[in-house]
Amino acid sequence: MPTMHRTSQPFTNGAHSGISPSNETLKEEHEVAVLGAPPSQAPVTTTVINIRSETSVPDHIVWSLFNTIFMNFCCLGFVAFAYSVKSRDRKMVGDVTGAQSYASTAKCLNICALVLSLVLITVFIVIFATGSVMIFQGVSQAIKVHGGEQ
């Protein structure tokens, strides 16, 4: 099994040869590329792949759709859904800043729609419950009053 040894050649400093060190390196690389070096002495080429660390931008589209269908107080759910779609479109184009802006607006609108709808539902339940109790009391008093006349 033959072993491969790299022979080291003395590197001449650019100051002695009149050529700057970076030019000397480029000259050597050019000579290797043009003349072709044996595989054992060929320079190793590397490829660098830059992977963008994508910031996950939530577009809140499911929440907006839920609010549009069930909690659409003053059409806030629908407007939030529109902003969520805009956020998703910006994310697909690669505009992270625009996507975050639209997503933030959609989130605020979703919160407002949810809170206002829950308050409105609670108020209706309270009014319905107190109204039902008052009607029940009025009917029972009417029965007592009319029941005593007979």
C-alpha positions, 0 to 999 in steps of 0.5 A: 500500500503506497503512502502519499506524502505531500512535499512542502515547497518553500514559500518565498515571501513577496518582499524578496521577489517583488510581488505581494503575498496575495499576488504570489498566492494567486499566481500559484493557484493560477499555475496549478489550475493551468498546468494541472497538478497531480491529484495528490497535490491538487488544491482542495476546493470547498463549497460554502452554503449559506443557509438563512435562518428563517425567522418563523413568522406566525400569520395567525390565519387559523385564529383569524378564520375562527374569529371570522366565522364565530367571533366577528364583532364589528367585522374585526375577525374578517379584517384580521383574516385579510391581514393574515392573508397579507402576512402570508403573502409577504412571507412567501415573497420573502419580505420578513419585515412586512410579514411581521408587520401584517401579522402583528396587526392581525394578532391585535385585531384577533385579540380585539375581536375575541375580547369584544365578542366574549364581552358581548356574549357575556352581556347577552347571557346576563341580560337573558338570564335576568330577563328570564328570572324577572319574567318567571317572577312576574308570571308566578306573581300573576298566578298567585294574584289571579289564583286568589280571586277565584 
